[in-house]
Amino acid sequence: MRLDHRHQVTRLWPALALSLWTGCFAGTVHRGPATDHFDGETFQNLGDAPKLSPLKLVNAALQEERGAWRDYADLPFGPKPPERVGAGRLRVTFINHATVLLQADGVNVLTDPIYSDRASPLSFVGPKRVRPPGIRFEDLPPIDIVVVSHNHYDHLDLPTLRRLEAAHHPLFLVGLGNRELLTREGFQHVEELDWWQSAKRGPPGLTVTAVPAQHRSNRGLTDTEETLWAGWVLETSGGPVLFAGDTGLGPHFDRIAERFGPMRLSVLPIGAFRPRVLHPVHMGPAEALQAHRVLHSRTSVAMHYGTFPMAFDGQDEAKYLLLRLLLKEEVRPRFWALDFGEGRDVPTLAAEERADAGR
């Protein structure tokens, strides 16, 4: 059946918007010696991830229906998190999209924070949130470290980062090429890291390491893949914690597992997985469950869904698909899809291993 013009435009809009709203913008770039994932001008993934062209995205959009998203709902905020948690403890709170509060060993870490109404450089165009963040900004505990996985607008949101700088003065950790974007805005404590490089914030001290992800970067049409994308590993006293950032399924998960061992907690993206052409750079629920296994993760938490209509999967599609997949498992993995604003304590690796030995 031939689609009428209006239906075609409606279906194509999310794909076209990815290019249109960034057409006049560009971010900073990195220049330096070539490495195994940097040719001197652009970065590359470790895996054989094909390039995603706007034409491929438009063609895919013409062949696939977009899932349903509800209108904005002014939902209540979650409870105020504890100010800090003590040595050995780990608490995870899902705020929205890829914004997660990780509290461990007296240190508070916030991932890819976004409190803006739109994931866009402009206030009047671009993906608009369908619900408020799960935790009020004013209810955030003291933030010691902010990690940013890459420079896309739904992950590096300057208005939110400015609010965090003014209220908390945290250490901002970014991939290569992104520090200038923050320092020229007046941010005081910014470190940029290459994959496998580490930073420590103390006392009490927490080592955070940039690790590979399978994705891409740009803030416009002229700076594609000229800054580094990354995940982040926090080395807590009860075991390592991975915030995977925005990523597809790739060989980097094996390398992370080899270097750090079983994960105490993995925070893994599950949304923006349709159309399938996005799979090299975005995991869906099935790929996230596979990554959970590769990482030998004792606990995983889902993120990157249900907040901004970024792709073709519906508002609740990724979450409920994940829950259906978990129900099919003979031994169900501990993979949480937390409510917005919900926080939970995460067991230590040692406690899990003792429990397993006693079964």
Stockholm file with secondary structure:
# STOCKHOLM 1.0

chainA/1-359         MRLDHRHQVTRLWPALALSLWTGCFAGTVHRGPATDHFDGETFQNLGDAPKLSPLKLVNAALQEERGAWRDYADLPFGPKPPERVGAGRLRVTFINHATVLLQADGVNVLTDPIYSDRASPLSFVGPKRVRPPGIRFEDLPPIDIVVVSHNHYDHLDLPTLRRLEAAHHPLFLVGLGNRELLTREGFQHVEELDWWQSAKRGPPGLTVTAVPAQHRSNRGLTDTEETLWAGWVLETSGGPVLFAGDTGLGPHFDRIAERFGPMRLSVLPIGAFRPRVLHPVHMGPAEALQAHRVLHSRTSVAMHYGTFPMAFDGQDEAKYLLLRLLLKEEVRPRFWALDFGEGRDVPTLAAEERADAGR
#=GR chainA/1-359 SS CCCCHHHHHHHHHHHHHHHHTTTTCCCCCCCCCCBTTBCSSCBCCSSCCCCCCHHHHHHHHHTSCCCCCCCCCCCCCCCCCCSCCCTTCEEEEEEETTEEEEEETTEEEEESCCCSSBSSSSSSSSCBCSSCCSSCGGGCCCCCEEECCCCSTTTSCHHHHHHHHHHHCCEEEEETTCHHHHHTTTCSCEEEECTTCEEEETTTTEEEEEECCSCCCCSSSSCTTCSCCCEEEEEETTEEEEECCSCCSCTHHHHHHHHHCSCSEEEEECCSCCSGGGTTTSCCHHHHHHHHHHTTCSCEEEESCSSSCCSSSCTTHHHHHHHHHHHTCSSCCCEECCCTTCEEECCCHHHHHHHHHTC
#=GC SS_cons         CCCCHHHHHHHHHHHHHHHHTTTTCCCCCCCCCCBTTBCSSCBCCSSCCCCCCHHHHHHHHHTSCCCCCCCCCCCCCCCCCCSCCCTTCEEEEEEETTEEEEEETTEEEEESCCCSSBSSSSSSSSCBCSSCCSSCGGGCCCCCEEECCCCSTTTSCHHHHHHHHHHHCCEEEEETTCHHHHHTTTCSCEEEECTTCEEEETTTTEEEEEECCSCCCCSSSSCTTCSCCCEEEEEETTEEEEECCSCCSCTHHHHHHHHHCSCSEEEEECCSCCSGGGTTTSCCHHHHHHHHHHTTCSCEEEESCSSSCCSSSCTTHHHHHHHHHHHTCSSCCCEECCCTTCEEECCCHHHHHHHHHTC
//
